[in-house]
Amino acid sequence: MKSFISSRRFWILAAVLAALIGARALGIANFLSLETLRLHRHELTAFVASHYEAAALAYVAIYILAVTFSVPGALLLTLAGGFFFGSLVGTALTVFAATIGAIAIYALARTLFGESALSRFGPQAEKLAFHIRKNAWSYLLVLRLVPLFPFFLVNLIPAFAGVSFTTFAVTTFFGIIPATAVFSISGAGLGDILEGGGTLSLGTVLTPNIIVGLSGLALLSLLAVPLRRRLGLMNAIVVLIAGTSFQALADPMLADFVYPFEVKHFEFTSQKLPLSMAYMDIAPKGSPNGDTAVLLHGKNFCAATWENTINALAQAGYRVIAPDQIGFCKSSKPEHYQYGFHQLAANTHSLLQALGVQKPIVMGHSTGGMLAFRYALMYPDETKVLVAVNPIGLEDWKAKGVPAATIDELYQGELKTTADSIRNYERSTYYAGEWKPEYDKWVNMLASMYQGKDGALFAWSQALTSDMIFMQPVVYEFGNIRVPTLLLLGEKDNTAIGKNRASPEVAKRLGNYMELGPETAKAIPGATLVMFPDYGHAPQIQSPDRFNEALLAKLEALRSGSGMR
């Protein structure tokens, strides 16, 4: 709580709330009325005539503030623009001011709530966000062309859905022109209404003919969206509004799962196969410090699960690259591929070379921790820092008595995976018996890849990678690591591959991270160990603020050369 109060977001939010409260207390909305315009129209008209440029600037400034703080009266202001400046100039001034105001709301929403806030409200909202982003140009033009949707809401939805700034700004500018022109033309004829003491409402401006015309433009925009996407959006809206339960989407490539940042693809050939590795490449949000952090996900995770860590690192000045490994998430899942940590490390190295990244900070979680160890062993001169977050592989399960399983046996087990089985496993193993609603997002993400007609392919990939993890221990090579190493471990973690196949006597000796942590830190020359007593396998998800604070402090110590012990 203390860190939030001292953060920039808190003070921005406080300033916005203060402005809104102040505007309401002063009754500013009451001044934006037809009666005010009627009483002061002669003075205002005279001022515009004698100070045209100043009046235009004042009009634009007032309009921007009204839109930014969602003060009621935008319709009256638009009409007033046409009344004072004529339909053509009034339209131009209003479109410019409304666009700037909309951008201000959009920027505030993203700053305060994040770039993909809508996805945090569950899978229904996440699917809606995906459809909005996928066809943002058409959907936003529809919402802009039909002036029946609240303007402030149309500004917030794209921000919460993760629509890019360029798309938002361009669709706003061009989308509001038709309706603004209609209102400005109507405003140019306000004189007769004001003189006659008549009343004005939305209905007197938006006549049936005008509504039909604007709806026609919106329909043309919507036609650019494929039928499947149009139906998907409508279904998502209905489901979101109804609040009904929504099962995990069935797609082994996570096509309908929205990542927190833009997803790109690295096309390459491996084992005579054309493959595509999905990745996110996030530029520093703060002052760049010149370092790049590469985040490697675990077996039951994806690059998207690093969201909180990515934001923290980017804010601290790091460039962040988070790939989905081959066989996982949004990357290719070849049916015939010899998975190995050497191979995945080589794939990652090829990606970084293509992106021009030299000597990155390599950070892995869970299975990604084993991969990070292997990467540092293969490329010691090209790795600046090694960070392992609750890595598995700190012990050799087979050597400790866990019986091996064939790939066919592993595959049959993977085919039985459901959202419930994932949740139960993660609750007991990853989160120390606790569960929070926000974890369900990652459960649905993982479960979705097992479903549908191609779900068996993902189950096969999982079986192959499970065999890789079990058969390729890295624990015996810890003494060969020559890269500065940071270990961040949740003490309550009890992850051990194959524990369900072991005897009770063997099983109770496996996955004891309170012992494995110090043993690993001792085995790796110069390694530093940070333990989180209250957390399990994923401290970066359980307590992102505490985790990020420790991570950034230790990385800064390394970068400054002061050491980490």
Secondary structure, 3 states (H helix, E strand, C coil): CHHHHCCHHHHHHHHHHHHHHHHHHCCHHHHCCHHHHHHHHHHHHHHHHHCHHHHHHHHHHHHHHHHHCCCCCHHHHHHHHHHHHHHHHHHHHHHHHHHHHHHHHHHHHHHHHCCCHHHHHCHHHHHHHHHHHHCHHHHHHHHHHCCCCCHHHHHHHHHHHCCCHHHHHHHHHHHCHHHHHHHHHHHHCHHHHHHHCCCCCHHHHCCHHHHHHHHHHHHHHHCCCCHHHHHHHHHHHHHHHHCCCCCCCCCCCCCCCCCCCCCEEEEEEECCEEEEEEEEEECCCCCCCCCEEEEECCCCCCHHHHHHHHHHHHHCCCEEEEECCCCCCCCCCCCCCCCCHHHHHHHHHHHHHHCCCCCCEEEEECHHHHHHHHHHHHCHHHCCEEEEECCCCCCCCCCCCCCCCCHHHHHHHHHCCCHHHHHHHHHHHCCCCCCCHHHHHHHHHHHHCCCCCCHHHHHHHHHHHHHHHHHCCCHHHHHHCCCCEEEEEECCCCCCCCHHHCCHHHHCCCCCHHHHHHHHHHHCCCCEEEEECCCCCCHHHHCHHHHHHHHHHHHHHHHHCCCCC
